[in-house]
């Protein structure tokens, strides 16, 4: 079979981009029985997989995403003679006779529409059911996402398959103290800190996160390190200077993937109380590093963390503060949860994700 892969998500630094790049790395290494044609929108990726004899790379240009998805990709797929088109995020081409498969990364537009703009909601509610109808198969990034699409979008259960995401092997306990010391110096990290990996986005629930941290500061002095694109905007938005909270919060902005494992290793715990996370890669990354997690009772985070973390009501700052206080004061609890995290993390690998994805693609033959 000749599989065409839509790779405009390769440009994204965050969750879906991380998924796309890691999945593709593993999928191409795993599967030499099928031929792959990789369709890039960004020319900088050309040659990335040139070492694979069963891979062809093509640059497809377009003025916008809609034209790329719906016009240019069907034409390129026909010219390349592909049998199946696979897109790693949310859409499939309508104007093609080839079978299509897409990955969906959550249904929060339907569950929490208040977190999105009106145009986004109108577009998704109009087109997502059509994409789902067109696709021969759909991959969901968690069981929560699968059940949401069945319940809210009307996808037949037999059409949508759960394939959970993974973590790169670089996310692991780091025994080399020199490596940890170098990361601490590079980012001017405090001796002890809580880590939050949250971009600037209302779904990340920073208002309740920081209020929970403020309550913790009144009980025990501690530091918070925040990582994510645009996260520094939270400082002014939540008036952290007004009450002195800013003295105990360090915003790092975007941190490249190679540096993140050390930040997890040095942290006391990860705080990730999102409103409705449909998978939550930072939870898996933290667990793989042996970093205990404090996560929401909502969304897929309980599904991902299992018994390896403390669950909190994301809308209750007192619940967040109480969990953080347990983490920073109870060393035995942290040690127990760290051990559970390492064991739990074994379930989330990109190799497994690629294997299960390939099973779905092969069934569409």
C-alpha positions as CSV (number, residue, x, y, z in Angstrom):
1,X,0.0,0.0,0.0
2,X,1.1,3.5,-0.7
3,X,0.3,5.9,2.1
4,X,0.3,9.7,1.8
5,X,0.8,11.6,5.0
6,X,-0.3,15.2,5.4
7,X,2.3,16.9,7.5
8,X,1.5,20.6,7.9
9,X,1.4,19.9,11.6
10,X,5.2,19.3,11.5
11,X,5.5,23.1,11.9
12,X,3.8,23.1,15.4
13,X,6.1,23.1,18.4
14,X,3.4,22.0,20.9
15,X,1.3,18.9,21.4
16,X,0.1,18.0,17.9
17,X,3.5,18.9,16.4
18,X,5.3,16.7,19.0
19,X,2.8,13.9,18.2
20,X,3.3,14.2,14.5
21,X,7.1,14.2,14.5
22,X,7.5,11.4,17.1
23,X,4.8,9.2,15.5
24,X,6.4,9.6,12.0
25,X,9.9,8.8,13.3
26,X,8.6,5.5,14.8
27,X,6.2,4.7,12.0
28,X,8.8,4.9,9.2
29,X,11.3,2.9,11.2
30,X,8.7,0.2,12.1
31,X,7.0,-0.2,8.7
32,X,8.9,-1.0,5.5
33,X,6.1,-3.1,4.0
34,X,4.1,0.0,2.9
35,X,5.5,2.9,0.9
36,X,5.1,6.4,2.2
37,X,4.7,9.8,0.5
38,X,5.2,12.7,2.9
39,X,3.5,15.9,2.0
40,X,5.1,18.9,3.6
41,X,4.0,22.5,3.6
42,X,7.3,23.8,5.0
43,X,10.3,23.1,2.7
44,X,12.7,23.0,5.7
45,X,11.6,19.4,6.4
46,X,12.6,18.1,2.9
47,X,15.3,15.4,3.4
48,X,14.4,14.7,7.0
49,X,13.5,11.1,6.1
50,X,15.7,10.7,3.1
51,X,17.5,7.7,4.6
52,X,14.4,5.5,4.2
53,X,14.2,3.8,0.8
54,X,10.4,3.4,1.1
55,X,9.8,7.1,1.7
56,X,9.2,9.9,-0.9
57,X,9.0,13.5,0.2
58,X,7.0,16.2,-1.6
59,X,6.6,19.9,-1.0
60,X,3.0,21.1,-1.5
61,X,2.5,24.8,-1.3
62,X,-0.8,26.7,-0.8
63,X,-1.9,30.2,0.4
64,X,-3.7,28.8,3.4
65,X,-4.6,25.6,5.3
66,X,-8.0,25.1,3.6
67,X,-6.6,25.2,0.1
68,X,-3.7,23.0,1.2
69,X,-6.0,20.4,2.7
70,X,-8.9,20.4,0.2
71,X,-7.3,21.3,-3.1
72,X,-3.6,20.8,-3.2
73,X,-3.4,17.5,-1.2
74,X,-6.0,15.7,-3.4
75,X,-4.1,16.7,-6.5
76,X,-0.7,15.8,-5.0
77,X,-2.1,12.4,-3.8
78,X,-3.4,11.6,-7.2
79,X,-0.2,12.5,-8.9
80,X,1.8,10.4,-6.4
81,X,-0.5,7.4,-6.8
82,X,-1.2,7.0,-3.1
83,X,-3.9,4.5,-1.9
84,X,-4.6,6.1,1.5
85,X,-4.3,9.7,2.8
86,X,-3.5,10.0,6.6
87,X,-3.7,13.3,8.4
88,X,-2.3,13.7,11.9
89,X,-4.8,16.4,12.9
90,X,-8.6,16.8,12.5
91,X,-9.3,17.1,8.8
92,X,-9.4,15.0,5.6
93,X,-9.8,16.1,2.0
94,X,-13.3,15.9,0.7
95,X,-12.5,15.9,-3.0
96,X,-10.6,12.6,-3.2
97,X,-11.6,9.0,-4.0
98,X,-8.8,7.7,-1.9
99,X,-9.4,6.3,1.6
100,X,-8.7,8.8,4.3
101,X,-7.8,8.5,8.0
102,X,-7.3,11.3,10.5
103,X,-6.3,11.7,14.1
104,X,-8.6,13.7,16.4
105,X,-7.1,15.3,19.5
106,X,-10.2,16.1,21.5
107,X,-13.7,17.5,21.4
108,X,-13.4,20.4,23.8
109,X,-15.1,22.7,21.3
110,X,-18.3,20.7,22.0
111,X,-17.7,20.3,25.7
112,X,-16.4,23.8,26.6
113,X,-17.5,26.1,23.8
114,X,-17.0,29.1,26.1
115,X,-13.2,28.7,25.8
116,X,-13.3,29.4,22.0
117,X,-14.3,32.2,19.7
118,X,-17.6,32.1,17.9
119,X,-16.1,31.6,14.4
120,X,-14.1,28.6,15.7
121,X,-17.2,27.0,17.2
122,X,-19.3,27.6,14.0
123,X,-16.6,26.1,11.8
124,X,-16.1,23.0,14.0
125,X,-19.7,22.3,14.5
126,X,-20.4,22.6,10.7
127,X,-17.4,20.7,9.4
128,X,-16.2,18.2,12.0
129,X,-19.2,15.9,11.5
130,X,-18.4,16.0,7.7
131,X,-14.8,15.2,8.2
132,X,-15.8,12.3,10.4
133,X,-18.3,11.0,7.8
134,X,-15.7,11.2,5.1
135,X,-12.9,9.5,6.9
136,X,-12.7,5.7,6.5
137,X,-11.3,5.5,10.0
138,X,-10.5,7.9,12.9
139,X,-7.8,7.7,15.5
140,X,-8.5,9.2,18.9
141,X,-5.7,10.3,21.2
142,X,-7.5,9.0,24.4
143,X,-10.5,7.0,25.4
144,X,-12.1,10.2,26.5
145,X,-11.7,11.7,23.0
146,X,-13.2,8.5,21.5
147,X,-16.3,8.5,23.7
148,X,-16.7,12.3,23.2
149,X,-16.7,11.9,19.4
150,X,-19.2,9.0,19.6
151,X,-21.5,10.9,22.0
152,X,-21.2,14.5,20.7
153,X,-20.4,14.1,17.0
154,X,-22.2,10.9,16.3
155,X,-19.2,8.8,15.1
156,X,-20.0,5.1,14.8
157,X,-18.1,3.3,17.6
158,X,-16.6,0.8,15.2
159,X,-15.1,3.7,13.1
160,X,-13.0,5.4,15.8
161,X,-10.0,3.8,17.6
162,X,-8.1,4.8,20.7
163,X,-4.4,5.2,20.2
164,X,-2.8,7.0,23.1
165,X,0.2,9.2,22.6
166,X,3.7,8.7,24.1
167,X,6.9,10.2,25.3
168,X,10.3,10.5,23.7
169,X,13.0,8.2,25.3
170,X,14.9,11.3,26.3
171,X,12.3,11.8,29.0
172,X,13.8,9.7,31.8
173,X,15.4,10.0,35.2
174,X,18.7,11.8,34.8
175,X,21.5,10.4,37.1
176,X,24.1,12.8,35.9
177,X,24.3,15.6,38.4
178,X,26.4,17.8,36.1
179,X,23.7,17.7,33.5
180,X,21.1,18.8,36.1
181,X,23.4,21.5,37.4
182,X,23.9,22.8,33.9
183,X,20.1,23.1,33.4
184,X,19.6,24.8,36.7
185,X,22.3,27.3,35.8
186,X,21.0,27.9,32.2
187,X,17.5,28.7,33.3
188,X,18.3,30.1,36.8
189,X,16.1,27.6,38.4
190,X,15.3,27.8,42.2
191,X,16.6,25.0,44.4
192,X,13.1,23.6,44.9
193,X,10.1,24.4,42.7
194,X,6.7,23.3,41.3
195,X,6.7,23.0,37.5
196,X,3.8,24.1,35.3
197,X,3.9,23.4,31.5
198,X,1.1,25.6,30.2
199,X,1.0,27.8,27.1
200,X,-1.0,31.0,27.1
201,X,-4.5,29.6,26.5
202,X,-7.7,29.8,28.6
203,X,-8.0,26.0,28.5
204,X,-4.9,25.7,30.7
205,X,-6.8,27.3,33.6
206,X,-3.9,29.5,34.8
207,X,-6.3,31.7,36.9
208,X,-7.1,28.8,39.3
209,X,-3.6,27.4,39.0
210,X,-2.0,30.6,40.3
211,X,-4.7,31.1,42.9
212,X,-3.9,27.7,44.2
213,X,-0.3,28.6,44.3
214,X,-1.0,31.8,46.1
215,X,-2.8,29.9,48.8
216,X,0.1,27.5,49.1
217,X,2.5,30.5,49.6
218,X,0.6,31.6,52.6
219,X,1.2,28.2,54.2
220,X,4.7,27.3,53.1
221,X,7.2,29.3,51.0
222,X,7.8,27.8,47.6
223,X,8.6,28.6,44.0
224,X,6.7,28.0,40.7
225,X,8.4,27.7,37.3
226,X,6.1,28.1,34.3
227,X,7.0,26.8,30.8
228,X,5.1,27.3,27.6
229,X,4.6,29.6,24.6
230,X,3.4,33.0,25.7
231,X,3.2,32.1,29.3
232,X,4.9,35.3,30.4
233,X,1.6,37.1,29.5
234,X,0.1,35.6,32.7
235,X,2.2,37.9,34.9
236,X,0.4,41.0,34.0
237,X,-3.0,39.4,33.3
238,X,-3.2,38.0,36.9
239,X,-1.4,40.9,38.6
240,X,1.3,38.8,40.1
241,X,3.4,41.9,41.0
242,X,0.6,43.5,43.0
243,X,0.8,41.1,45.9
244,X,4.4,39.9,45.5
245,X,3.5,36.6,43.9
246,X,5.8,37.4,41.0
247,X,8.8,37.1,43.4
248,X,8.1,33.3,43.6
249,X,7.2,32.7,39.9
250,X,9.6,32.3,37.1
251,X,8.3,32.3,33.5
252,X,10.6,30.6,31.0
253,X,8.5,30.8,27.8
254,X,9.1,28.1,25.3
255,X,11.7,25.5,26.3
256,X,13.0,23.2,23.6
257,X,12.3,19.5,24.0
258,X,16.0,18.5,24.7
259,X,16.1,20.7,27.8
260,X,12.7,19.7,29.3
261,X,13.7,16.4,30.8
262,X,16.1,18.1,33.2
263,X,13.4,20.6,34.3
264,X,11.1,17.7,35.1
265,X,13.9,15.9,37.0
266,X,14.6,18.9,39.1
267,X,11.0,19.7,39.9
268,X,9.2,18.7,43.1
269,X,6.1,18.0,41.0
270,X,4.2,18.9,37.9
271,X,1.1,21.0,38.3
272,X,-1.3,20.6,35.4
273,X,-4.9,21.5,36.3
274,X,-6.3,22.0,32.8
275,X,-10.0,22.6,32.3
276,X,-10.4,19.7,29.9
277,X,-7.2,18.1,28.6
278,X,-7.9,15.5,26.0
279,X,-4.5,13.8,26.6
280,X,-1.9,15.9,28.2
281,X,1.6,15.1,27.0
282,X,3.3,17.0,29.9
283,X,1.7,14.5,32.3
284,X,3.4,11.6,30.4
285,X,6.7,13.5,30.1
286,X,6.7,14.2,33.9
287,X,5.9,10.6,34.8
288,X,8.6,9.2,32.5
289,X,11.1,11.4,34.5
290,X,9.8,10.2,37.8
291,X,8.3,13.6,38.6
292,X,5.0,13.3,40.6
293,X,2.0,14.9,39.0
294,X,-1.0,17.0,40.3
295,X,-3.6,16.9,37.6
296,X,-7.3,17.7,37.1
297,X,-10.2,15.3,37.8
298,X,-11.6,16.5,34.5
299,X,-10.8,15.5,30.9
300,X,-8.4,12.6,30.2
301,X,-5.9,13.4,32.9
302,X,-7.2,10.8,35.3
303,X,-7.1,8.2,32.5
304,X,-3.5,9.1,31.8
305,X,-2.2,9.5,35.4
306,X,-4.0,6.6,36.9
307,X,-2.8,6.1,40.5
308,X,0.5,7.8,39.8
309,X,-0.7,11.4,40.7
310,X,-2.9,13.5,42.9
311,X,-6.2,14.6,41.4
312,X,-7.7,18.0,42.0
313,X,-10.8,19.9,41.1
314,X,-9.5,22.4,38.6
315,X,-12.1,24.9,39.5
316,X,-11.3,24.9,43.2
317,X,-8.0,26.7,44.1
318,X,-8.2,25.2,47.7
319,X,-8.2,21.7,46.2
320,X,-5.1,22.6,44.2
321,X,-3.4,24.2,47.2
322,X,-4.1,21.2,49.4
323,X,-2.6,18.8,46.9
324,X,0.5,21.0,46.4
325,X,1.0,21.3,50.2
326,X,1.0,17.5,50.4
327,X,3.5,17.2,47.7
328,X,6.0,19.8,49.0
329,X,5.8,18.6,52.7
330,X,5.5,14.8,52.4
331,X,8.7,13.3,51.1
332,X,7.4,9.7,51.5
333,X,4.4,10.5,49.4
334,X,6.6,12.0,46.7
335,X,8.8,9.0,46.7
336,X,5.8,6.6,46.4
337,X,4.3,8.6,43.6
338,X,7.6,8.9,41.7
339,X,7.9,5.1,41.7
340,X,4.3,4.8,40.4
341,X,5.0,7.4,37.8
342,X,7.9,5.5,36.3
343,X,5.8,2.3,36.2
344,X,2.8,4.1,34.7
345,X,4.9,5.8,32.1
346,X,5.9,2.5,30.5
347,X,2.4,2.4,28.9
348,X,3.0,5.5,26.9
349,X,5.6,5.1,24.2
350,X,5.8,6.4,20.7
351,X,6.8,2.9,19.5
352,X,3.4,1.5,20.8
353,X,1.6,4.5,19.4
354,X,3.1,3.8,15.9
355,X,2.4,0.1,16.1
356,X,-1.3,0.7,17.0
357,X,-1.6,3.5,14.3
358,X,-0.2,1.1,11.7
359,X,-2.8,-1.5,12.7
360,X,-5.5,1.1,11.9
361,X,-4.0,2.1,8.6
362,X,-3.6,-1.5,7.5
363,X,-7.2,-2.2,8.2
364,X,-8.3,0.5,5.8
365,X,-6.7,-1.3,2.8
